[in-house]
Amino acid sequence: MKILAAGDLHGDVNAAKRLAAQAKKENVDLVVLSGDLTYGEVSTEGLIGPFKKAKQKVVIIPGNHESPATTSALAEIYGVTDLHGYSMRVGDVGVFGAGSANIGIFQLDEKEIFNLLQKSFKKIKDAKKTVMITHCHPDKTVMAKLSTWVPGSTGVEKAIKKFKPDIAICSHIHEAEGLEEKMGNTRLINVGKKGKIIEI
């Protein structure tokens, strides 16, 4: 399975077009957009359309710059999957997630973030491989040390330790774009605006 994952587009329509073209060229099985598609919900135009035009299967979650309601509406309008507190299967791979963050315009507390991940994990826990998608990065990681004002999430950290996904995808902290590290046996990837091809 091949995933193209990206986050923190912040309304950049050209970035969406570039990523959609890359997804088509690389013939990916799934496009993951891990939150902050907008900049304070200023505009949602042109951010999902390029991926649909390229006939890509897309999952989205909210960041801290758009509400879960906006993400849900975008999913309905464009016919993509809103993974905020939900899960899906792609072959043998179970994908689960929760968006928002512990800081910003639209935020959740750590317990809410963990509970959404727990709820979404339950339905795919028997999958051969699991992929967890969040907007916020986990606490007690290298990426959490790269910013003095954007805190890592203890809820995401707890979920990784408890559910042990094979891969955990996040964005949120721009300083960590492209950074990969390990939490136990979980491969943790901060995908950022440039995006990243991930093979499972």
C-alpha positions as CSV (number, residue, x, y, z in Angstrom):
1,M,0.0,0.0,0.0
2,K,1.3,3.5,-0.9
3,I,0.1,6.6,0.9
4,L,0.8,10.3,0.0
5,A,0.4,12.2,3.3
6,A,0.5,16.0,3.8
7,G,-0.7,18.6,6.2
8,D,-0.5,22.3,7.0
9,L,-1.5,23.5,3.6
10,H,-3.1,26.6,5.2
11,G,-5.1,27.5,2.1
12,D,-2.2,27.0,-0.4
13,V,-4.1,25.9,-3.5
14,N,-0.9,25.5,-5.5
15,A,0.4,23.1,-2.9
16,A,-2.9,21.1,-3.2
17,K,-2.4,21.0,-7.0
18,R,1.2,19.9,-6.8
19,L,0.4,17.2,-4.2
20,A,-2.6,15.9,-6.4
21,A,-0.3,15.7,-9.4
22,Q,2.3,13.8,-7.3
23,A,-0.4,11.4,-6.0
24,K,-1.5,10.6,-9.6
25,K,2.1,10.2,-10.9
26,E,3.0,7.9,-8.0
27,N,-0.2,6.0,-8.3
28,V,-0.9,6.0,-4.6
29,D,-3.7,4.0,-2.9
30,L,-4.6,6.8,-0.5
31,V,-4.1,10.5,0.1
32,V,-4.0,11.6,3.7
33,L,-4.5,15.3,4.6
34,S,-3.7,15.6,8.3
35,G,-5.3,18.9,9.2
36,D,-4.8,22.7,8.8
37,L,-6.0,22.7,5.2
38,T,-7.2,26.2,5.8
39,Y,-5.8,29.3,7.5
40,G,-8.3,30.1,10.2
41,E,-11.1,28.9,7.9
42,V,-10.5,31.9,5.6
43,S,-11.0,29.8,2.5
44,T,-11.8,26.2,1.7
45,E,-11.8,26.6,-2.1
46,G,-9.5,24.6,-4.3
47,L,-8.0,22.4,-1.5
48,I,-9.8,19.1,-2.1
49,G,-10.9,19.5,-5.7
50,P,-7.5,18.8,-7.3
51,F,-7.3,15.4,-5.6
52,K,-10.8,14.5,-6.7
53,K,-10.0,15.7,-10.3
54,A,-6.9,13.3,-10.1
55,K,-9.3,10.5,-9.0
56,Q,-7.6,10.0,-5.7
57,K,-9.1,8.3,-2.6
58,V,-8.8,10.9,0.1
59,V,-9.1,11.0,3.9
60,I,-9.1,14.2,5.9
61,I,-9.0,15.3,9.6
62,P,-9.4,18.8,11.1
63,G,-6.4,20.7,12.4
64,N,-6.5,23.6,14.8
65,H,-7.3,26.1,11.9
66,E,-10.6,24.5,10.9
67,S,-13.5,23.1,13.0
68,P,-14.6,19.5,12.8
69,A,-17.9,20.8,11.3
70,T,-16.0,22.4,8.4
71,T,-14.0,19.2,7.8
72,S,-17.2,17.1,7.9
73,A,-18.8,19.5,5.4
74,L,-15.8,19.3,3.1
75,A,-15.9,15.5,3.2
76,E,-19.6,15.5,2.3
77,I,-19.3,18.1,-0.5
78,Y,-16.3,16.4,-2.2
79,G,-17.1,12.7,-1.3
80,V,-14.0,12.1,0.7
81,T,-13.7,10.4,4.1
82,D,-13.6,12.4,7.4
83,L,-11.5,10.3,9.7
84,H,-12.0,12.5,12.8
85,G,-12.9,9.8,15.4
86,Y,-13.5,7.2,12.7
87,S,-11.6,4.4,10.9
88,M,-11.5,2.6,7.6
89,R,-9.8,-0.4,5.9
90,V,-7.8,-0.4,2.8
91,G,-7.0,-4.0,2.1
92,D,-5.2,-5.4,5.1
93,V,-4.5,-2.0,6.5
94,G,-6.6,-0.3,9.2
95,V,-6.5,3.5,9.2
96,F,-7.8,5.4,12.2
97,G,-7.5,9.0,13.4
98,A,-8.5,12.1,15.2
99,G,-7.8,15.7,14.3
100,S,-7.7,19.1,16.1
101,A,-5.0,19.9,18.6
102,N,-4.3,20.9,22.1
103,I,-3.7,24.5,21.0
104,G,-5.1,27.0,18.5
105,I,-8.5,28.3,17.3
106,F,-10.2,24.9,17.4
107,Q,-8.7,22.8,20.1
108,L,-9.6,19.7,22.2
109,D,-8.2,18.7,25.5
110,E,-5.9,15.7,25.8
111,K,-8.6,13.4,27.1
112,E,-10.9,14.2,24.1
113,I,-8.0,13.5,21.7
114,F,-7.2,10.2,23.3
115,N,-10.9,9.1,23.5
116,L,-11.4,9.8,19.8
117,L,-8.4,7.8,18.9
118,Q,-9.5,4.9,21.2
119,K,-13.0,5.0,19.6
120,S,-11.6,4.9,16.1
121,F,-9.0,2.2,16.8
122,K,-11.6,-0.3,18.2
123,K,-13.1,-1.1,14.7
124,I,-9.8,-1.8,13.0
125,K,-7.7,-3.3,15.9
126,D,-7.6,-6.7,14.2
127,A,-6.1,-5.3,11.0
128,K,-2.8,-6.8,9.8
129,K,-1.2,-3.3,9.8
130,T,-2.5,-0.1,11.4
131,V,-1.9,3.5,10.5
132,M,-2.8,6.3,13.0
133,I,-3.5,9.8,11.7
134,T,-3.5,12.9,13.9
135,H,-2.9,16.6,13.4
136,C,-1.0,17.1,16.6
137,H,2.4,15.5,17.2
138,P,3.0,13.3,20.4
139,D,4.7,14.6,23.5
140,K,8.1,13.3,24.6
141,T,9.5,13.1,21.1
142,V,12.3,14.9,19.2
143,M,9.7,16.8,17.2
144,A,8.1,18.0,20.4
145,K,11.4,19.6,21.4
146,L,11.6,21.7,18.2
147,S,9.2,24.4,19.3
148,T,9.0,26.3,22.6
149,W,5.4,27.3,22.1
150,V,3.6,24.4,20.3
151,P,3.3,21.6,22.8
152,G,3.3,17.9,22.0
153,S,0.1,16.1,22.8
154,T,0.1,13.7,25.8
155,G,-3.2,12.2,24.4
156,V,-1.5,11.3,21.1
157,E,1.5,10.0,23.0
158,K,-0.7,7.8,25.2
159,A,-2.6,6.5,22.1
160,I,0.7,5.5,20.3
161,K,1.9,3.7,23.4
162,K,-1.4,1.9,24.0
163,F,-2.5,1.0,20.4
164,K,1.0,0.5,18.9
165,P,0.2,1.5,15.3
166,D,2.8,0.5,12.7
167,I,2.8,4.0,11.4
168,A,1.7,7.3,13.0
169,I,1.3,10.3,10.7
170,C,1.1,13.9,12.0
171,S,1.8,17.5,11.0
172,H,1.1,20.7,13.1
173,I,4.6,21.6,14.1
174,H,6.1,23.2,11.0
175,E,9.7,23.0,12.3
176,A,9.5,19.2,12.2
177,E,8.3,18.9,8.6
178,G,9.7,15.7,7.1
179,L,11.1,14.4,10.4
180,E,10.8,10.7,11.1
181,E,11.5,9.0,14.4
182,K,10.5,5.9,16.4
183,M,8.2,5.5,19.4
184,G,8.7,1.9,20.4
185,N,8.0,0.0,17.2
186,T,5.9,2.8,15.7
187,R,7.3,4.8,12.8
188,L,6.3,8.4,13.5
189,I,6.3,10.8,10.5
190,N,5.7,14.5,10.5
191,V,4.6,15.0,6.9
192,G,4.1,18.8,6.6
193,K,3.2,20.8,3.5
194,K,5.7,19.2,1.1
195,G,4.1,15.8,1.7
196,K,5.6,12.4,2.0
197,I,5.2,9.1,0.2
198,I,4.8,6.3,2.7
199,E,4.8,2.6,1.8
200,I,3.4,-0.1,4.0
